[in-house]
């Protein structure tokens, strides 16, 4: 008998435990009609009480082979009666030719799922494309047709599980014609015999069959047996309920997927059904991968060594020219111990930022960082060469200027204007004698600004901005104010603030709209508002009131 690869496709209702076997002489086959007796260890018995079915294990299957598993290779089937010949449908014949002769560069048998019905138009469209072979996978149930990739003749013996049901033989060489005949001696189930091509004899080797099954079917839900031993002992642990998976199961599964011998330091088994159906497992190794040793290379790379590689634009250099932290330190003024940086999307916004405007009065060089993770990197780095890395937004909060003096006798008007600033997000209500209680923020006068009417200061602005960015749900203005506790610093010398003081008594409604808009503009400039659409209605009201004067 020629060396043959015999595989099984299971479709009988009462068949529960298919088995894969290799007969003496190296002839593999599948046998489904008997579930082998499985011996269980105490640990497996314990695990099985928590989860229905065989628990995950990378151990070898039962050592004891059953003689009945080898009976499938015996040729008990005999054709009876006449043989009827049929032709494949045109679509199937065309598909069979593509699958058997032009799909794979490697001739490994892959039984794929039937996910869509045949379509002549779709098949013709695929043939007209260069990537037809890759897109056809999974479309027409090519799993069975793939048998002709390694076999020049395929026999199928099938018998229903019903009582007194006859057996049948199906035979084809893949040329477009197949034969059907009644057969005796057919066992319940389905048996497929593939007569291997001369250049595909490797698939009659037990080792080769094991490699293919392990590579493509290791997580198949039903058991597969090779020579009486189960070879797909792995279970899809990530699909199980986290509380049903033991620590030892995670350890063995981790060792398999990581090809490691240790155990994970941390395990995160994540399962959710809404808004997406996600099943995942995240393992953190016990140890990092072993480094390559060299006498010329340091064993540990310090954080500050990596910081030397950072490059940013600077306010002291032309646009597009980058500088390092070392170069910045070499240009620092005597007695200065801080390296200042500002995170904005681009240089134009950085140079027109109210925070940079406040720093220009101190004549300090500022690094411009344009990426979101630049801010996070510098927040964690904190120091470089014994110099503190400080955001200009934070420096404004913690910097202690000398007591500011008001000029031109305008202190009274400035203080009156500051009373208008809302201490809650509902703002100042003219009809009320006092402010309505609610989430509050502070307001104060500043002389650090020239061209901007106001700015927002928050302690650890960068960390607060990163926190808001990481939140999945948008927060309301009230929630943001309660979380951030911002301070609105007002520039009393700005024309808008001066005019606002005059509008307090004459047009309180317009004054209130201006106050709210000034606060919103400052929040946007600080990068604390991701969606400015909420203020569109207020802007429209301001435009209407402006046009009412004309």
C-alpha positions, 0 to 999 in steps of 0.5 A: 500500500502506498504511503497515504495521509488519511484525515477525517472531517467530522459531521455525524451528530453522535460523534464526540471524540475524533482521534488521529492515529498513525499506523505502523509503517508511518501512515497517519489517520483520524478515527472519531468513533470512540472516545479514548479513556483518559487518566487524570491526575489529582490536579486535573480532577480538581481543575475539572470540577471548576470548568467543564471539559479538559483543563489546559495542560502542556503535559503529554496526553495519555501514554496508553495507546488503544488498539482500536485507534489503529483499526481505521487503517484497515481497508474494510470498505468495499464498493457495491453496486454501480458507480455514478459519475458527476461533474463539479459545478463550474464555480467549484471546478474553478475554485478547486483549480485555484486551491490545488494548484496556485494558493500556497507556496508551502504545501501544508494542509489547512482545513479552513472554515466555510464563511460565505457561499460561492459566488461566480462574480466574486470568484471572477473578480478575484481571478482578475486581481494579483492578490486573488490567492490571498483573498480567497482564503476563508470564502468558500470552505476551501478546507476540504479542497485543500486536500488536493494540494498534497494528494492526487486522489482523495477517497471519502467513506461516510456513513450516517449514525442512524440505524441501518444506514448505508455507507457511501464512497466518494472518489475524485482526482481533482480533475473536475469529475467525482464518483459516488458509490454505495459501500459496505464495511463503512464505519459510522462517521467519515473517513478521508483517505488522501493518496499523496503526491510523489513530492508530498510524501513528507506528510506521511511522517508522524513528526510532520503531521505533529508539526502541522497539527500543533501549528494550525490546530493547537487550540481546536476545541475537540481532541486530536490524537496521533498514535493514540496520544492527544497532541492538542493539549492546549486550551484557549485559556483567554476564552475561559472565565478568569475565575476558572483559570488556575495559577498553574494553568497561566504558568504553563500557557505562558511558558508555551507562548513565550517559549520560556521556562520561568513563570510570569511576574504579573498576570492580567486576564481581561474580559469584557463584553461592552462596548467590544467583546474582548478576551485577552491575557497580559503576562509580565515576565519574571525577568527581562531578556538576558542582555548581551555582555561586552566589556566595552558596553555598560551593563545598565543604561541610566535614565540620564544617559538616555536623556542626553539623546533628547533634542528639542527646539529652543526659544534662543535658536531659529526655528527648525534647529534642535538643541540638547539638554547639555547644550541648554545647560551650557547657555544657562545664566550664572546661578540658574538651576532650572531648565524650562520647557513648554509643550505645545503642538507647534512653534507658532503656538508656543511663541504666542502662548501666554505662558511663554509671554510671562517667561520672556520678562525673566529673559529665560530660554525655553525648550519647545516640545511638540509631542504629547509624550515629550511632556510625559517624558520630562515629567518623569525625568524631573532632573538633568545634570542636577538641574530641575526640569520645570514647565513654564506653566508650573513655574508661573504658579510656584514662582514668587515675584515681588509684590506687584504695584499698580500704576496710574492709580488704576488699582481701584478699577482693577480690583472692581473688575476682579470682582466680576470674575466668576467664582463658579462656572455659572458666572456672575448673575447680575440679578443677584446680590451675591454669587451662587454657590458651586464649584469654585476657582480662584482669580487674581491679578497678574502683571506678567502678561502684556498681550493676553487678557488672562491665563489659567494656572494649575499646579502641575499643569502637565500632569493634569493635562495628561490625566484629562487626555487619558480619560475616556469620557468627556468631563463637563466644565464643572467637573474640570473646575472641581478636578483642576482647581484652576486660577484665572490670572487677569491682566489689568492693563489689557484693553478688554479688561479695562472695558469690561470694568466699564460694562459692569454697571451699564451692560451686565449681561454683556459683561457676563458673556465676556467674562465667561468667554475670557475664562474659556479662551484661557482654558483652551490656551492651556490645553485643558479643553479638547472640544471647544464646541460648547462655547459656540452658543456664547460666541453667537450671542456675543456677535449678536450683541456686537451687531445690535450697536450697528 
